[in-house]
Amino acid sequence: MEGIMKKRKVFRLRYVLMIALGLFIAYNVSHALLTKETATGPSSGETAVTPSPSPVPTANEPEKKPEKSARPDPTPTPDPTRKPDPTPDPTATPDPTPTPQTTKAPQGGGTANTASPIYSISTKNKLVALTFDDGPDLHWTPQVLEVLSKYNAKATFFLVGRQVDKYPDMVKRIVDEGHAVGNHTWSHAQLPKLTPEQAREQMTSTDEALKKVLGKGTYLFRAPYGAVNDNVKAVAAQQGQLIIGWSIDTKDWAGSTPDQIMNNVKQHIHPGSIILQHSFGGKGGDLSNTVEATRRICEYLQAQGYQFVTVPELLAAK
């Protein structure tokens, strides 16, 4: 009996040891698996989010700033104060002085037809042609006429067509007092900027206005600003007109004083000269210096033995 009891105790002890050994093995296996999972990170079903560090510039490379996206240049805003250039006005822009050129007088009192401008005449006779541009008007033109009448001096007036249309009686007075008239375009346009057809219209319109007032036109033509090119010369030739320039620009349009005008004339005068002045317009619309200078020119040149003649008379000189 006692032997049986010992065997049972041994069996129970073995049973307990086996259970303890199993628990020990199970514990170690579980611990090993847990340690491995912790070391390898999250499972494949999760995404690890790691914040990116801000870039730190090195000592040799400056920090780069974000580049701005390229944008097209903005369209300039139109200036509301700027206006297109107006049509040349006879009161605003002066005639430039062309290069003086002596031209042999054509025969027949102006019947010759040449495309080249005539700036002066080669003659031994002490003849000079006073010319007045841009008129007529009712203020300065009458004053110029009074001075010319006082000195019995003849002149040539190159008239703007629209002024002829406004003041026909003044045109008649100019001719009635023995002066000649010439064509100075309809609106004092810069002819080289126009087409040949437009240039022709500027000439023919003025000629028609003169015919309406005087019963006849004129073969004398002066381009505004003295500006001509081959087209203008060709049109003038086709119209049978002589282009008349000048050899002395008194610059009365610029507000020159009578003394300045006289010094200019004294320096450049010669037999056959053509002198440019104005009977309308001028700086600020004031031609009082022109009126006074005309008086002085007449007195001085007549004292020097000069005779004042019209352009047709000068062209006929030999």
Backbone bond lengths (Angstrom), bond angles and torsions (degrees), N, CA, C in turn:
res aa  C-N    CA-C-N  psi(-1)  N-CA   C-N-CA  omega(-1)  CA-C   N-CA-C  phi
1 M - - - 1.463 - - 1.505 111.09 -
2 E 1.273 114.48 -45.39 1.469 119.74 179.31 1.514 110.56 -63.47
3 G 1.278 118.38 -33.95 1.477 121.53 179.17 1.522 111.72 -67.66
4 I 1.317 113.76 -37.08 1.483 118.02 179.26 1.511 109.59 -65.19
5 M 1.344 116.94 -40.64 1.457 121.54 -177.69 1.539 110.33 -63.99
6 K 1.270 118.80 -37.72 1.464 122.00 179.02 1.527 111.19 -65.45
7 K 1.323 115.58 -39.74 1.462 119.26 -179.87 1.525 110.59 -64.06
8 R 1.344 115.43 -40.25 1.461 119.60 179.87 1.535 110.44 -63.66
9 K 1.316 118.78 -40.48 1.471 122.28 -179.79 1.524 110.06 -64.56
10 V 1.343 113.40 -42.55 1.478 116.61 178.57 1.524 110.89 -62.52
11 F 1.341 116.75 -41.51 1.469 121.44 179.67 1.514 110.42 -61.86
12 R 1.360 115.76 -44.78 1.469 120.13 -179.35 1.537 110.39 -63.92
13 L 1.321 116.02 -40.45 1.459 119.43 -179.66 1.524 110.65 -62.72
14 R 1.364 114.25 -44.08 1.466 118.09 177.47 1.533 111.18 -60.48
15 Y 1.351 115.62 -39.64 1.473 120.72 -178.54 1.515 109.72 -63.01
16 V 1.354 115.70 -43.83 1.473 120.26 -179.69 1.516 110.36 -65.43
17 L 1.331 117.14 -40.38 1.461 120.69 179.98 1.528 111.40 -64.73
18 M 1.321 114.93 -40.03 1.467 118.95 178.61 1.533 110.96 -62.95
19 I 1.363 114.96 -42.99 1.482 118.41 178.60 1.534 110.60 -63.24
20 A 1.355 115.69 -43.01 1.461 119.74 -179.58 1.522 111.69 -63.80
21 L 1.385 113.44 -40.98 1.464 117.33 178.06 1.526 111.60 -63.14
22 G 1.332 115.60 -39.98 1.491 119.24 178.67 1.518 111.98 -63.56
23 L 1.341 114.29 -42.48 1.468 117.68 178.72 1.526 111.08 -64.06
24 F 1.355 115.29 -39.07 1.468 118.86 179.75 1.517 111.83 -63.58
25 I 1.343 114.50 -44.86 1.480 118.73 179.00 1.528 111.21 -62.67
26 A 1.346 115.40 -43.39 1.483 119.50 -179.89 1.527 111.16 -61.81
27 Y 1.339 115.94 -39.17 1.465 119.96 -180.00 1.517 110.99 -64.58
28 N 1.327 117.24 -45.64 1.468 120.98 -178.61 1.528 112.12 -64.11
29 V 1.339 114.98 -42.09 1.485 118.07 178.71 1.524 110.87 -62.49
30 S 1.330 116.49 -44.26 1.473 120.71 -179.96 1.522 111.09 -63.11
31 H 1.315 116.70 -41.18 1.467 120.27 -179.67 1.529 111.61 -65.63
32 A 1.329 116.05 -38.98 1.480 119.87 179.76 1.521 111.56 -65.19
33 L 1.324 116.55 -42.42 1.476 119.90 178.86 1.525 111.54 -63.68
34 L 1.315 117.17 -41.58 1.471 121.05 -179.94 1.515 111.46 -63.81
35 T 1.332 116.71 -39.22 1.470 121.03 179.75 1.519 111.37 -66.32
36 K 1.317 118.17 -39.62 1.474 122.35 179.78 1.523 111.84 -65.57
37 E 1.322 118.42 -40.80 1.478 122.32 -179.61 1.512 111.28 -65.15
38 T 1.315 114.82 -39.16 1.472 118.79 179.52 1.508 111.40 -65.80
39 A 1.344 116.87 -35.50 1.474 120.47 -177.67 1.507 112.96 -74.94
40 T 1.317 119.01 -30.82 1.478 121.90 -175.75 1.503 113.13 -90.57
41 G 1.316 124.50 -2.91 1.448 126.20 175.50 1.507 111.26 90.13
42 P 1.419 115.76 -163.46 1.448 120.26 -174.74 1.507 110.97 -72.15
43 S 1.268 114.49 168.00 1.460 121.26 179.59 1.502 110.56 -72.11
44 S 1.348 117.47 166.03 1.465 122.38 -177.21 1.497 113.06 -64.58
45 G 1.292 119.09 -15.96 1.462 121.27 179.79 1.491 113.60 -82.15
46 E 1.318 122.27 -2.10 1.452 125.56 -178.86 1.522 110.67 -118.61
47 T 1.320 117.18 153.86 1.459 122.75 178.18 1.513 109.20 -114.92
48 A 1.290 115.62 124.82 1.463 119.73 179.78 1.507 110.13 -81.30
49 V 1.336 119.92 128.98 1.463 125.24 179.63 1.509 108.89 -104.50
50 T 1.330 115.01 114.32 1.457 119.94 179.89 1.516 108.91 -115.95
51 P 1.334 122.27 117.73 1.469 123.40 -179.26 1.515 111.66 -62.53
52 S 1.393 114.67 138.75 1.465 119.50 178.23 1.507 109.49 -78.26
53 P 1.275 117.28 135.19 1.475 119.05 179.02 1.519 110.82 -73.82
54 S 1.319 117.10 148.53 1.466 121.01 175.31 1.511 109.21 -67.10
55 P 1.364 116.40 137.82 1.463 117.93 179.93 1.516 111.03 -65.47
56 V 1.276 115.92 138.01 1.464 121.58 179.60 1.513 108.15 -110.65
57 P 1.328 119.54 119.85 1.461 120.74 -179.42 1.505 111.44 -65.30
58 T 1.320 113.03 145.62 1.454 118.32 176.15 1.508 109.71 -84.94
59 A 1.303 116.25 172.88 1.472 120.33 -177.82 1.507 111.44 -69.42
60 N 1.348 118.02 -26.31 1.462 121.30 -176.03 1.519 113.05 -96.84
61 E 1.286 118.73 -6.32 1.465 120.99 -176.43 1.511 109.66 -130.52
62 P 1.326 118.18 118.37 1.466 120.11 -179.05 1.516 110.92 -68.26
63 E 1.287 113.26 156.12 1.455 118.62 179.42 1.519 109.97 -66.87
64 K 1.319 116.33 132.13 1.462 121.19 -179.34 1.517 110.11 -87.22
65 K 1.328 114.51 134.66 1.453 120.08 176.93 1.513 109.35 -92.95
66 P 1.306 117.17 150.23 1.473 119.35 179.03 1.517 110.26 -60.24
67 E 1.333 117.42 135.51 1.457 122.51 179.38 1.519 110.35 -78.36
68 K 1.334 115.27 137.91 1.457 120.27 176.50 1.511 109.80 -76.96
69 S 1.296 115.30 142.37 1.465 119.08 178.53 1.511 109.30 -69.57
70 A 1.343 116.42 139.68 1.463 121.32 -178.00 1.509 110.59 -68.29
71 R 1.308 115.91 133.14 1.458 121.35 177.02 1.519 109.26 -124.77
72 P 1.322 118.35 146.34 1.467 119.94 178.40 1.507 111.24 -67.55
73 D 1.346 115.51 149.94 1.462 119.97 177.17 1.512 109.60 -60.03
74 P 1.323 116.74 137.97 1.469 117.94 179.77 1.512 111.21 -67.48
75 T 1.316 115.96 149.87 1.464 121.26 177.05 1.514 109.44 -70.11
76 P 1.357 118.81 127.73 1.468 120.26 -178.33 1.516 111.02 -58.52
77 T 1.314 115.49 138.79 1.456 120.03 176.89 1.517 109.85 -78.24
78 P 1.338 118.37 126.08 1.468 119.93 -179.34 1.509 111.15 -59.03
79 D 1.331 114.86 142.34 1.459 121.27 179.01 1.518 108.89 -82.46
80 P 1.356 117.88 113.25 1.465 118.57 -176.95 1.507 113.72 -68.80
81 T 1.354 117.15 -15.78 1.462 118.89 -178.11 1.507 112.98 -85.72
82 R 1.331 116.51 -15.74 1.462 119.46 -177.16 1.514 109.80 -83.39
83 K 1.291 116.75 134.00 1.452 122.31 179.72 1.516 109.79 -121.08
84 P 1.342 116.43 153.91 1.469 118.55 177.68 1.516 110.81 -61.13
85 D 1.325 114.72 152.56 1.454 119.21 177.71 1.515 109.81 -60.34
86 P 1.327 117.22 129.75 1.461 119.00 -178.83 1.515 111.84 -73.90
87 T 1.310 114.38 165.84 1.457 120.26 173.79 1.521 108.52 -64.06
88 P 1.325 117.96 134.72 1.470 120.23 -177.92 1.520 111.56 -49.43
89 D 1.317 115.46 131.18 1.450 120.74 -178.74 1.524 108.60 -108.47
90 P 1.313 117.08 136.59 1.466 118.38 -177.64 1.514 113.36 -63.67
91 T 1.340 116.94 -16.51 1.459 119.04 -179.86 1.513 112.12 -92.37
92 A 1.336 117.43 -8.38 1.454 118.85 -169.73 1.516 114.39 -103.73
93 T 1.313 117.93 -44.18 1.458 120.47 -171.05 1.514 110.99 -113.22
94 P 1.314 117.19 128.06 1.464 119.91 -178.10 1.514 112.39 -76.97
95 D 1.322 115.73 162.21 1.455 121.89 173.60 1.519 108.91 -81.44
96 P 1.334 118.28 127.08 1.464 119.45 176.31 1.515 111.23 -72.68
97 T 1.307 115.81 158.92 1.456 119.94 179.25 1.519 110.24 -86.16
98 P 1.327 118.75 119.49 1.462 119.88 177.53 1.521 110.16 -77.86
99 T 1.315 115.73 170.05 1.457 120.01 175.93 1.525 109.28 -68.24
100 P 1.336 118.11 121.69 1.466 119.23 -179.32 1.522 111.46 -57.89
101 Q 1.301 115.12 140.76 1.460 120.41 -179.88 1.524 108.91 -145.69
102 T 1.299 116.05 127.69 1.459 120.52 178.22 1.520 109.48 -86.95
103 T 1.329 116.22 127.77 1.459 121.79 -177.77 1.518 109.80 -118.68
104 K 1.296 116.01 135.10 1.456 119.75 177.32 1.516 109.73 -66.01
105 A 1.311 116.42 135.83 1.458 120.39 -176.67 1.514 111.36 -64.05
106 P 1.363 117.47 129.01 1.453 119.40 176.44 1.515 110.76 -72.06
107 Q 1.284 116.66 152.94 1.461 121.27 179.68 1.527 109.71 -82.04
108 G 1.321 115.72 151.72 1.460 120.02 173.15 1.507 114.45 88.34
109 G 1.335 117.78 20.10 1.463 119.53 174.04 1.504 114.23 64.98
110 G 1.326 117.74 37.66 1.453 119.53 174.75 1.502 113.91 99.49
111 T 1.311 118.60 12.34 1.460 119.92 179.87 1.517 111.62 -79.84
112 A 1.343 117.33 -13.96 1.463 120.15 179.14 1.517 109.51 -68.90
113 N 1.337 116.01 151.01 1.456 120.97 -178.96 1.517 108.81 -123.80
114 T 1.323 116.76 111.39 1.457 120.53 179.86 1.514 109.78 -130.71
115 A 1.330 116.21 145.70 1.457 120.14 -178.75 1.519 111.89 -83.72
116 S 1.325 117.67 -18.76 1.461 120.87 -177.30 1.522 110.81 -84.01
117 P 1.347 117.46 137.34 1.465 119.64 178.78 1.525 111.96 -61.19
118 I 1.312 115.83 147.27 1.463 123.15 176.23 1.524 107.11 -104.05
119 Y 1.329 116.76 118.92 1.459 121.06 -177.20 1.523 112.99 -101.40
120 S 1.300 117.00 -27.05 1.466 121.79 176.72 1.520 107.54 -165.51
121 I 1.320 115.35 172.51 1.467 120.87 -177.80 1.533 109.27 -118.91
122 S 1.307 115.54 139.25 1.460 120.46 175.92 1.524 108.73 -85.94
123 T 1.306 116.20 109.29 1.461 121.28 -179.07 1.526 109.62 -150.73
124 K 1.319 115.62 151.11 1.458 120.46 176.50 1.520 111.27 -87.01
125 N 1.315 116.15 -15.71 1.463 120.47 -179.94 1.537 109.80 -77.20
126 K 1.322 115.30 141.68 1.466 119.39 -178.51 1.528 109.64 -81.49
127 L 1.327 113.52 74.46 1.458 121.32 179.53 1.526 109.05 -112.65
128 V 1.316 116.78 143.77 1.457 121.91 178.50 1.525 108.58 -142.39
129 A 1.324 116.17 143.45 1.467 121.31 179.86 1.526 109.79 -112.32
130 L 1.326 116.16 115.65 1.457 121.40 171.05 1.526 108.11 -82.61
131 T 1.324 117.38 133.77 1.470 120.10 177.67 1.526 109.36 -130.16
132 F 1.324 115.56 146.65 1.464 122.21 -178.29 1.528 108.93 -130.80
133 D 1.329 115.93 124.86 1.467 121.95 -176.23 1.528 113.03 -100.83
134 D 1.333 114.10 162.03 1.475 126.27 162.91 1.522 115.61 81.53
135 G 1.324 119.54 -10.72 1.458 120.54 -179.76 1.518 112.15 -80.22
136 P 1.332 113.70 -166.58 1.469 126.76 1.62 1.523 111.72 -88.90
137 D 1.336 115.12 171.22 1.453 121.85 167.98 1.523 106.93 -142.28
138 L 1.317 116.54 -173.80 1.467 119.64 -177.64 1.526 112.59 -106.32
139 H 1.332 117.40 6.93 1.464 119.71 -178.82 1.525 112.40 -115.79
140 W 1.341 117.21 -61.05 1.459 120.26 -175.90 1.522 113.09 -83.82
141 T 1.311 117.31 -36.32 1.470 119.26 -179.96 1.529 111.89 -58.54
142 P 1.347 119.55 -45.23 1.471 119.04 178.06 1.530 112.91 -61.21
143 Q 1.337 117.27 -36.40 1.460 119.71 179.92 1.531 111.40 -67.81
144 V 1.329 116.40 -39.15 1.464 119.90 176.44 1.525 109.87 -63.44
145 L 1.326 116.71 -43.37 1.467 120.63 179.93 1.524 111.64 -61.37
146 E 1.315 117.13 -36.98 1.464 120.27 179.79 1.524 111.32 -65.57
147 V 1.334 116.81 -41.01 1.468 120.11 177.91 1.525 110.08 -64.28
148 L 1.324 117.55 -45.75 1.465 121.23 -179.94 1.527 111.03 -61.28
149 S 1.317 115.37 -39.29 1.472 119.02 179.67 1.529 111.03 -65.63
150 K 1.324 116.54 -39.20 1.457 120.80 -179.49 1.522 111.48 -60.62
151 Y 1.338 117.47 -36.95 1.465 121.42 -177.30 1.529 112.63 -101.92
152 N 1.313 115.32 8.74 1.469 120.39 179.84 1.537 110.59 51.84
153 A 1.300 114.91 42.29 1.469 121.60 -178.86 1.524 109.37 -103.60
154 K 1.322 116.37 133.78 1.460 121.54 178.54 1.531 109.25 -97.14
155 A 1.310 115.49 149.02 1.463 120.56 -177.70 1.526 109.86 -144.31
156 T 1.313 115.50 176.37 1.465 121.74 177.73 1.521 108.45 -126.47
157 F 1.330 116.60 130.28 1.457 122.77 -178.54 1.531 109.46 -108.90
158 F 1.328 115.80 117.36 1.463 120.52 176.20 1.528 107.55 -91.67
159 L 1.328 114.80 110.33 1.457 121.76 -167.86 1.527 112.89 -100.24
160 V 1.328 114.92 142.59 1.468 122.19 174.97 1.527 108.11 -86.24
161 G 1.325 116.66 132.63 1.460 121.43 -173.02 1.512 115.05 -55.08
162 R 1.317 117.09 -43.61 1.462 118.43 -177.88 1.525 111.61 -69.06
163 Q 1.353 117.08 -25.67 1.462 120.28 174.41 1.531 110.46 -73.87
164 V 1.321 115.92 -36.24 1.471 120.46 175.37 1.517 109.73 -60.34
165 D 1.334 115.24 -42.36 1.458 120.79 -179.07 1.528 111.58 -65.27
166 K 1.330 116.97 -32.11 1.465 121.22 -179.34 1.528 112.80 -79.89
167 Y 1.337 116.24 -38.48 1.465 120.21 -171.48 1.528 111.27 -126.45
168 P 1.315 118.21 64.04 1.469 120.60 -178.16 1.527 113.22 -62.84
169 D 1.330 117.13 -33.28 1.463 119.03 -178.88 1.525 111.56 -67.05
170 M 1.335 116.87 -32.79 1.463 119.47 178.06 1.526 110.28 -71.01
171 V 1.328 116.64 -33.68 1.469 120.29 175.66 1.528 109.31 -62.21
172 K 1.306 116.11 -44.44 1.470 120.32 179.12 1.528 110.64 -62.49
173 R 1.325 116.76 -40.07 1.462 119.42 -179.68 1.526 110.60 -63.11
174 I 1.327 117.39 -42.06 1.467 121.04 179.27 1.524 110.42 -55.09
175 V 1.317 115.58 -48.76 1.471 120.33 -177.75 1.527 110.88 -70.62
176 D 1.318 116.67 -40.55 1.467 120.16 -178.89 1.526 111.91 -62.40
177 E 1.329 117.68 -26.84 1.465 120.85 -179.74 1.523 112.31 -90.35
178 G 1.328 116.44 11.09 1.465 120.53 171.33 1.516 116.07 92.73
179 H 1.319 117.50 10.78 1.457 120.72 -179.93 1.532 110.71 -95.16
180 A 1.322 115.96 162.43 1.466 121.35 177.97 1.528 109.34 -101.30
181 V 1.333 115.58 158.83 1.462 120.24 177.61 1.525 109.51 -124.20
182 G 1.332 115.11 149.93 1.458 121.76 177.60 1.519 110.57 -132.12
183 N 1.307 115.34 167.18 1.464 123.79 -177.99 1.533 109.27 -90.81
184 H 1.342 116.87 126.57 1.467 121.41 -179.94 1.532 110.94 -123.70
185 T 1.316 115.96 31.17 1.472 126.84 -177.52 1.527 111.29 71.16
186 W 1.315 114.79 168.92 1.456 120.45 -176.74 1.528 112.62 -75.81
187 S 1.327 117.54 -42.50 1.469 119.84 -173.04 1.524 113.45 -128.91
188 H 1.332 116.60 21.86 1.468 121.17 179.88 1.524 110.75 59.44
189 A 1.319 115.48 43.92 1.464 121.45 -176.38 1.524 111.66 -80.96
190 Q 1.328 115.88 153.92 1.467 121.37 173.35 1.530 107.38 -83.33
191 L 1.293 115.95 96.89 1.462 121.70 -170.82 1.527 114.72 -59.17
192 P 1.333 120.97 -38.76 1.468 119.03 179.81 1.524 113.70 -59.94
193 K 1.327 117.71 -19.12 1.460 120.73 178.72 1.528 112.09 -85.73
194 L 1.321 116.80 -5.91 1.460 121.24 -177.86 1.519 110.92 -101.63
195 T 1.326 115.57 164.00 1.459 120.31 172.43 1.524 108.08 -75.37
196 P 1.332 118.54 161.50 1.464 119.72 176.96 1.527 112.30 -55.76
197 E 1.331 117.06 -37.26 1.464 120.24 179.70 1.529 111.02 -65.84
198 Q 1.321 116.59 -41.01 1.462 120.06 178.51 1.525 111.31 -67.89
199 A 1.317 116.85 -39.42 1.465 120.57 177.57 1.524 110.20 -62.90
200 R 1.324 115.97 -42.08 1.466 120.01 178.99 1.533 110.55 -62.43
201 E 1.323 116.34 -40.15 1.463 120.29 179.17 1.529 110.89 -63.39
202 Q 1.335 117.63 -38.37 1.460 121.38 177.12 1.529 110.94 -60.18
203 M 1.315 116.12 -39.10 1.469 120.33 -179.23 1.529 111.84 -75.71
204 T 1.324 116.20 -49.02 1.470 119.80 -174.33 1.528 111.68 -67.56
205 S 1.330 117.16 -35.07 1.467 119.44 179.54 1.524 111.00 -63.22
206 T 1.321 116.30 -40.86 1.467 120.07 178.22 1.519 110.89 -68.41
207 D 1.319 116.30 -40.24 1.463 119.55 179.16 1.525 110.82 -63.11
208 E 1.330 116.39 -39.19 1.465 120.04 177.97 1.524 110.90 -65.33
209 A 1.336 116.87 -38.05 1.463 120.22 178.16 1.527 110.78 -64.05
210 L 1.336 116.69 -40.09 1.468 120.31 177.65 1.521 111.13 -66.06
211 K 1.321 116.95 -40.70 1.469 120.39 178.38 1.524 110.88 -62.59
212 K 1.314 115.89 -37.54 1.461 120.33 179.85 1.526 111.14 -64.03
213 V 1.339 116.37 -36.26 1.464 120.95 -177.44 1.526 111.93 -87.38
214 L 1.334 116.54 -43.47 1.467 121.30 -171.81 1.523 114.03 -104.48
215 G 1.310 116.60 -12.77 1.462 119.42 -177.15 1.518 112.61 85.84
216 K 1.318 117.73 -0.81 1.463 122.01 177.76 1.528 109.43 -157.18
217 G 1.325 115.32 158.58 1.460 120.25 178.52 1.517 110.84 -94.43
218 T 1.319 116.46 -152.57 1.461 121.67 -179.04 1.520 109.97 -144.88
219 Y 1.321 116.17 150.07 1.463 120.05 176.59 1.533 111.07 -99.16
220 L 1.341 116.97 1.14 1.463 121.60 178.94 1.525 109.57 -91.88
221 F 1.305 116.22 130.87 1.467 120.43 -179.36 1.525 109.92 -136.22
222 R 1.315 115.24 135.37 1.469 120.72 173.56 1.527 108.49 -127.77
223 A 1.328 115.53 126.13 1.465 120.57 179.74 1.524 110.64 -76.26
224 P 1.328 118.24 134.95 1.463 119.89 174.42 1.525 110.74 -56.19
225 Y 1.315 115.34 139.92 1.468 122.99 -178.49 1.525 112.49 65.09
226 G 1.319 117.55 5.89 1.458 120.91 -175.88 1.517 112.44 66.97
227 A 1.329 116.60 17.84 1.467 121.73 -172.52 1.524 111.35 -89.99
228 V 1.322 115.95 114.68 1.462 121.19 176.94 1.529 109.34 -136.13
229 N 1.323 115.31 152.63 1.461 121.54 170.30 1.526 107.46 -136.07
230 D 1.317 117.75 -172.45 1.463 120.26 -176.54 1.522 111.89 -61.58
231 N 1.331 117.19 -36.60 1.466 119.86 179.12 1.524 111.07 -63.94
232 V 1.331 115.78 -44.05 1.468 119.97 -179.81 1.525 110.36 -64.16
233 K 1.324 116.57 -43.01 1.464 120.09 178.59 1.525 111.12 -61.06
234 A 1.333 115.82 -41.78 1.464 119.82 -178.81 1.521 111.19 -65.69
235 V 1.330 116.55 -42.94 1.468 120.02 179.77 1.524 110.38 -64.46
236 A 1.327 117.05 -43.04 1.464 120.22 178.79 1.521 110.71 -60.78
237 A 1.325 116.58 -41.65 1.462 120.13 179.06 1.520 110.63 -64.37
238 Q 1.328 117.06 -41.19 1.461 120.98 178.81 1.521 111.74 -64.38
239 Q 1.342 115.84 -31.89 1.464 120.34 179.01 1.528 111.98 -84.18
240 G 1.331 116.93 -2.43 1.458 120.55 179.48 1.514 113.23 72.12
241 Q 1.341 116.53 31.55 1.457 120.25 -177.18 1.525 111.48 -112.88
242 L 1.321 115.70 145.33 1.458 122.61 174.13 1.524 108.97 -90.66
243 I 1.320 116.36 133.74 1.464 120.44 176.56 1.526 108.26 -87.57
244 I 1.319 116.00 118.40 1.464 121.76 -176.90 1.525 109.49 -107.20
245 G 1.321 115.96 120.29 1.461 120.76 175.43 1.514 110.47 -99.26
246 W 1.312 116.51 -142.23 1.464 121.47 177.74 1.522 109.03 -157.64
247 S 1.320 115.78 155.95 1.466 120.69 178.27 1.522 111.81 -107.92
248 I 1.335 116.95 -16.86 1.465 121.08 177.68 1.525 109.05 -131.13
249 D 1.317 116.03 116.31 1.468 121.60 174.63 1.522 107.69 -100.29
250 T 1.314 117.41 111.74 1.465 120.24 -177.96 1.527 112.72 -73.24
251 K 1.331 116.01 -12.95 1.469 121.88 -177.99 1.528 111.69 57.62
252 D 1.308 115.25 33.74 1.461 118.74 176.29 1.528 111.14 -64.54
253 W 1.342 116.37 -30.08 1.458 121.49 179.18 1.526 112.11 -62.87
254 A 1.333 117.12 -22.91 1.468 121.52 -177.15 1.523 112.28 -91.87
255 G 1.333 116.81 3.84 1.456 119.65 -179.63 1.513 114.14 86.30
256 S 1.334 117.49 19.63 1.467 120.30 178.21 1.524 110.30 -58.32
257 T 1.319 115.68 143.47 1.459 119.91 178.90 1.529 109.55 -75.38
258 P 1.327 117.77 161.51 1.464 119.66 175.77 1.528 112.72 -55.87
259 D 1.335 116.96 -37.73 1.466 119.57 178.19 1.526 111.28 -64.20
260 Q 1.316 116.57 -43.16 1.467 120.15 178.79 1.526 111.23 -63.75
261 I 1.314 115.74 -40.78 1.465 119.72 178.66 1.526 110.51 -63.44
262 M 1.321 116.34 -43.60 1.463 119.90 -179.14 1.527 111.26 -65.20
263 N 1.313 117.80 -41.34 1.469 120.12 177.71 1.520 111.10 -61.28
264 N 1.315 116.09 -38.49 1.463 121.45 177.94 1.526 110.63 -62.54
265 V 1.324 115.74 -47.46 1.468 120.64 -179.04 1.530 110.60 -64.24
266 K 1.318 117.42 -46.82 1.467 120.71 -178.85 1.528 111.88 -60.04
267 Q 1.324 116.50 -35.01 1.460 121.05 -177.46 1.529 112.50 -73.46
268 H 1.331 117.96 -32.45 1.465 120.53 -170.81 1.527 115.09 -113.73
269 I 1.313 118.72 -4.40 1.463 119.73 -175.31 1.523 112.21 -66.47
270 H 1.303 116.35 141.92 1.469 123.19 172.99 1.527 107.34 -157.91
271 P 1.325 118.65 159.29 1.465 120.15 178.22 1.532 110.63 -55.36
272 G 1.326 115.57 131.50 1.463 120.36 -179.37 1.517 114.14 91.64
273 S 1.339 117.49 6.73 1.468 120.67 -179.49 1.528 111.69 -68.57
274 I 1.326 114.84 149.90 1.465 122.17 171.78 1.523 106.74 -118.77
275 I 1.336 116.00 119.96 1.463 121.88 -175.20 1.529 110.01 -102.67
276 L 1.325 116.07 131.94 1.468 121.90 179.71 1.523 111.12 -99.18
277 Q 1.352 115.43 126.50 1.459 122.76 169.23 1.535 107.28 -140.32
278 H 1.321 116.81 -172.07 1.461 121.00 -177.01 1.524 110.67 -136.27
279 S 1.330 115.13 149.44 1.464 120.17 176.91 1.525 111.07 -118.51
280 F 1.332 115.67 12.43 1.461 121.64 176.23 1.522 107.47 -163.45
281 G 1.333 116.37 146.56 1.461 120.20 178.15 1.510 111.33 92.96
282 G 1.320 115.94 -131.33 1.458 120.80 -178.33 1.516 112.13 84.52
283 K 1.323 115.85 173.14 1.457 121.80 -178.93 1.519 110.21 -65.93
284 G 1.331 115.27 117.22 1.456 119.70 -178.33 1.512 113.21 68.98
285 G 1.338 116.69 12.93 1.460 120.00 -179.26 1.516 113.71 72.95
286 D 1.336 116.91 13.52 1.465 121.54 -176.97 1.529 110.20 -107.19
287 L 1.322 116.92 113.94 1.464 122.37 178.48 1.530 111.78 -115.09
288 S 1.323 116.02 27.10 1.468 118.60 179.19 1.528 110.78 -63.21
289 N 1.333 117.36 -34.08 1.463 119.85 176.52 1.524 111.31 -65.89
290 T 1.324 116.38 -33.23 1.468 120.34 178.07 1.521 110.67 -64.59
291 V 1.315 115.95 -44.05 1.469 120.20 -179.12 1.527 110.05 -61.48
292 E 1.339 116.99 -46.93 1.459 120.70 179.93 1.526 111.13 -66.70
293 A 1.334 116.95 -41.06 1.462 120.16 179.95 1.520 111.16 -65.09
294 T 1.322 117.27 -36.18 1.470 120.22 178.08 1.526 110.34 -61.59
295 R 1.320 116.44 -41.10 1.468 120.34 177.17 1.527 110.45 -60.67
296 R 1.337 117.17 -45.53 1.461 120.84 -178.54 1.533 111.48 -67.71
297 I 1.323 116.53 -39.09 1.470 120.31 179.07 1.522 110.14 -61.29
298 C 1.323 115.45 -44.74 1.467 119.28 -179.81 1.532 110.81 -61.45
299 E 1.317 116.74 -47.01 1.460 120.22 -179.23 1.527 111.25 -62.64
300 Y 1.321 117.10 -47.26 1.460 121.18 -175.33 1.525 111.72 -66.78
301 L 1.326 117.79 -50.76 1.464 119.96 -175.24 1.530 112.02 -70.13
302 Q 1.310 117.32 -34.65 1.467 118.35 175.62 1.524 110.19 -65.51
303 A 1.328 116.69 -35.77 1.464 119.93 176.40 1.525 111.33 -66.92
304 Q 1.333 117.36 -24.46 1.464 122.32 177.56 1.530 112.17 -88.46
305 G 1.334 116.02 2.90 1.460 120.03 177.56 1.518 114.94 90.98
306 Y 1.317 117.38 10.90 1.471 120.18 179.79 1.526 111.42 -83.59
307 Q 1.320 114.68 150.22 1.459 122.03 175.26 1.527 108.31 -116.30
308 F 1.331 115.81 132.90 1.461 120.48 179.05 1.524 109.80 -88.89
309 V 1.334 115.84 122.46 1.467 120.96 -177.43 1.527 109.36 -128.64
310 T 1.324 115.75 164.92 1.461 120.38 175.40 1.531 109.40 -75.85
311 V 1.323 117.08 165.31 1.466 120.36 177.94 1.527 111.33 -60.60
312 P 1.348 120.04 -44.28 1.469 118.31 176.59 1.526 112.93 -57.65
313 E 1.336 116.87 -38.85 1.465 119.57 178.31 1.527 111.06 -67.80
314 L 1.330 116.75 -36.74 1.463 120.00 178.27 1.530 110.60 -67.17
315 L 1.336 116.55 -40.31 1.466 120.53 179.43 1.524 111.79 -63.55
316 A 1.322 115.87 -28.45 1.467 119.93 -178.32 1.521 112.86 -85.88
317 A 1.337 116.30 -5.25 1.469 119.46 -177.52 1.521 110.70 -68.05
318 K 1.354 115.80 148.73 1.476 121.44 -179.94 1.514 109.71 -120.72
